[in-house]
Amino acid sequence: MSLINRIVNLYTMSTKVLNSLAPIADLAIRIWLFKSFFFSGWLKTKNWQSTLFLFNNEYQVPLFPPEVAAYLGTAAELSLPIFVLLGLFGRLSTLALFIFNIVILISYPFLWTDDGLNGLHQHITWGLLMLPIIVYGPGKLSLDYLLQKKCPGYVY
């Protein structure tokens, strides 16, 4: 066997192993996104007065009064990550979370300061982690994958 054939065979085996790990990586990304957003929303429910204070004084959400923005933002942080985690309507729910993440970047000027730089980088990282789910779907370890198997015509 020539050296080129050995390299090609090694590459092919490596690719097969990595392809078999892809669903686990997809799930790990969805778990990380769930953890990051859901627990932020959960924290907001623990001290609603503090949440209202932040929406009235720190966050500058366009289009909505602060109290409405507080309810909508908290609802988004509590609901969208569950859909992302389960991989249910994965592309659409992740796209909604992606847009929500952009609204956070626009609405929280502190992120754009030197002191808020770490938070800015976190939101950028989360946004980048969402892109493969939006483009490729939530993967084989998702409810969308099961629905596709059970319901002809369902595309995930």
Secondary structure by P-SEA (a helix, b strand, c coil): ccaaaaaaaaaaaaaaaaaaaaaaaaaaaaaaaaaacaaaaaaaaacaaaaaaaaacccccccccaaaaaaaaaaaaacaaaaaaaccaaaaaaaaaaaaaaaaaacccccccccaaaaaaaaaaaaaaaccccccccccccaaaaaaaccccccc
